[in-house]
Amino acid sequence: MRTLRLLRTYRLLVGAAWRAEMQYRGNLLANILGGLCYQGAGLAFIWAVLDRFGDLGGWSLGEIAFLYGLRLAAHGLWVVPGHQLIFVDQVVVEGEYERYLVRPVPPLLQLLTRRFRPIALGDLAGGLALLAVAGSQAPVDWSAPAVAFLVLAVVGGAMVEASTQLAASALVFRLLKTMPVKQLIDGIFNEFGNYPMGVFGPAARFGLTFVFPLAFVAYLPSTVLLNRTGELSVPPELAWFSPLVGVVLLLIAYRFWCRQSRHFQSSGH
């Protein structure tokens, strides 16, 4: 029952934030288009590289586009509900978080629904569109199990990225300033998440799999759908179970948030 109440509260708060943004529809459209253009520029760069060299780590343009689309769809799926984590420093330092503590709604839920960020819709729409187009070109056997695995992979990848940002945001209760850490995390996802791990050296592949869980967002699920698990330097079973990694990491990050929030101190505002 408590979970259902929280879901209903979340829906109401998100609806209110959405209606506030819809007061400025021109700005909403501009933000969505801005997100599409930003992500499109990254894909254009990869296309230019592949047009010159033919493939990248043995992956064709269609396969790279599929990997890019999967990563971008997962990114969009997390950032649409989780974008307000970007502003947690401001919320804590300026005293807004104190008001959350006296309301009958979990503080994290209030933080996530304080505003709606329209540019996130551009990331999600671009990722889903690219995934659909690339999926028709890439050598994927679109059986019912493959479609189900793709859905789970997008959700699991979103959870992986959300878990890293939530864990970094939880440090605000001790450090008060987490933006540099979150920008670094976002940069790693954007700079390295669109490439197959085979283009990196052994140390980087290990680091981007077991130290920073980037490979679980798109690369490992893509090798399953593209039938490329034979190239992995890790057991293929890890790729098949990659969507579950996101669930585990998000639960750990949430527990970390709850523990760190106990160290909150009033800013005096």
N, C-alpha and C positions, 0 to 999 in steps of 0.2 A: 504493500500500500504506500509506503514512504517513497519508493522508487517512482510509482505512478504520479504521486503528488509533485515530486521534483520535476518529472517530465512535463507535467501540465504547467508548472510554474515557469520552466524554461521556455516552453512554447509561447506563453503569454508575454514574457519579457522580450523574447526575440521579435515577436510580432510588434510590440511597442517600438523597439529600436528600428525595425524595418519601416514602420509608418513614419517615423521621424525623418529617415533618409529620403523617403518618397516625396517629401515636401519640396525637394530640390532634384527633380528628375533629370535635368540637364547635367547636373554634376554626377548623378548616378551613372548615366550613359557614358560620360567622359571617363569616369574611373574604370568602368568595365572595359572600354576600348583601350585605355591605357595599359591595363593588365594584359590584354591580348597582344598588344604591340610589343610590350617588354619581353614576353615569353617567345613571341614570334622571332624576335631578333636573335635569341639564343639558338633557335632551330636553324635560322638562316646561316649562322656561323658554321654549324655542324655540316649543313648541306654544302657550303663552300669548300670545307676541308675534304669531304667525301667526293665532291666533284673533281677535285684535283688528284686525290690519291686512290680513289676507287672503293676502298673499304677502310674500316677502322677496327683494328684488332680482329680482322676476319669477319666483321659484321657489315652487312650491306646497308644502304640508305634506308630501306624499308624496315629493317630490324632495329636500326638506331632510332628511327622515328617512333617505332613501337615502344622502345625502352623510354624514350623521351616523353611520349604521351602518358605512359604508365606512371612515371615519376611526377609529371605535372598534374595528373588527375589526383594522385594521392596528396600532393601538396595542396591543391585547391580544396580537397575534401576536409583537410585539417584546418586550413586557414579561414574558411568560411565561419565555422563556429568558434575558432580559437584565436582569432586575430587580436583580441583585446589583451592577450598576454604581453603584447609588444609594449603596452602602456602601464605595466604593473609598477614600474619605478615611480612614475608620476602619481599613480593612485596611492601608493604607500607614503611617499615623501610629502605630498600635499594634504594628507589627512583624510582623503576620501575613504580609505580602507576602514578607518575607525567607524564610519557610519554603517558599513556593512556588518559590523560585529553586533550591532544592536537591532538588526532586522531579523525576522523569522525565516530567512532564506540563507543557505550556505554562502559564505563570502566568495568562494571561487565561482559559484554560479552567478552571483551579482557582477563580478568582474567580467566574466565572459559575455554578459548580455548588456553591458553599459552602453554600447554603441554598436552600430553595424558598419562594416567596412566594405563598400561596394566593389572596390578593386579586386577583392577576393573572388567575386563571381567571375571576373575575367580569367583568372587563373584556372578555376574549375571548368568553365565553359571551354576554354582553349584546350585543356588537357583531355576532356571527354571527346571533343571534336577531333583532335589529333589522334587519339586512341582509336576512334572509329575509322578514320581514313587509313591510318597506318595498319590497322588490323586487317583491312581488306587487301593490303599489299604484302604484308609479311606472311611467311610460311607457317601460319597457325591453323591447326585442325580444329575448326570451331564446332566441336561437339558440345553437348550439354554440360559434361564435367569441366571442359575447358572454360566455358563461359562462367560457370560457378566459381572456378578457381580464380579467374580474372577479377570478379567482383570481390572475392575475399582478399585478393592481393592488393587491390586499391584501398580497401578499408584497413587492412593490416599495415600497408605502407603509410597511410595517414596517421595511424596510431603510433608508428615508430617516430615520425617527425614530431608529432604532438608531444610524445613523451620526452624528447630531448628539450623542447622548448619549455614544457611545464617544469621539468627539473631545473633548468637554468633560471626560470622565473622564481622558483622557490627560494633561490639564494638571496632574493631581495630583502628577506627578513633579517639577514645577517649583514649583507654588503650594501644595501640601499641602491646599488647601481648595477644592473645586470645587462643593460643594453649592449655593451661591447661583446659579451659572451653570446648573446642571442644573435647578434649580427654575424659573428664568426660561424655559429652553427648554420644559419641561413646561407652564408656564403659557401660553406662546404657542400650543402645539399645542391645549391644552384651550380657550382663550378664542377663538381665531380659526379653528381648523381645522374648525369645524362650520358655517361660513357660506360661501356663494358669494362669490368674490372681487369680484363686481360691486357689493357693498354698500360696498366700500372705495374710496378715492380712487386716482388713478393712481399716486401715489408709494408708497402702501401696497401696491398690487397688485404693483408692481415689486419692492419690498422683500421681500414674502412669496413671491415666485417665484424671484428670482435672487440675493438676499442671504441670506435664510433660506428653505430649500426647502419651505415649508409646502404650497404649491399642488400639489406633486407627490404628496402623500400621498393626497388624496381628491378635491379639487376638479377637477383636470385629468382624472383617469380618469372621474369622474362625468359630465363634459360629453360624453365619448365615448359612454358607455352610455345617457345620457339624450338623446342627439342634440342637444346644445346647444353644440357647438363653434363655431357661428356668432357667439356672444357673446364669444368670447375676444379679448383684446388681444394675444395672442401667436399665432404660427403654429399651426394645428390639429395639425400633425405633432408638435409638442412634447407635446400631450396623448396622442397615440397611443403615443409612445415613453416616456411617463412611468414605466412600471414599470422600464425599464432604468436610469433615473436613480438609483434606489435601489441597484442593484448597483454602479454606478460610485462613488457616494458612500460606500458601506460599505467598498469596497476602499481608497479614499483614507483613510477614518477609521482603518482597521486599520493601514495603513502609518504614519499619524501616531502611533497608539498605540505601535507598535514603535519608532519613532524616539525618542519621548518617554521610553519606559521605560528607555532607555540612561542617562538622567539620574537614575535612582533612587539614593538615598543612604539608608543605614541610619539608622533613627530612634534607634538606641542602646538599644532595649528588649532 
